Amino acid sequence: MDKQKVIEAYRRGLITLQECGQILGAEKTQVDDLVRAHHSRRSNPSNSWMMADHY
């Protein structure tokens, strides 16, 4: 299973942190680091974009 999809499932509340670690085969501290790294990559302003609708 794709690591990013597992992390996204955790962030959406579909699985627990423990389940996330079990799927990835990682310990809690490793999963914490992965989630933080994934979040910081998504928060990078150089990769961000915005879409707006105007009626």
C-alpha positions, 0 to 999 in steps of 0.5 A: 500500500502507498505510504502517502495514502496510509498517512492521508487515511490517518490524517482524515481519521479513518485509521488510528496512529497505531494502525498506521504504524502497523500498515507501514511496518513502523514504530510510533516514533517513526510514524510520528516523523513520517506524518510530520514530514508529510504535513510539512511537504504539503504546507510548503508555500512553493507547492501550494495553489489556490482556486476560487469561484466567483459568481 
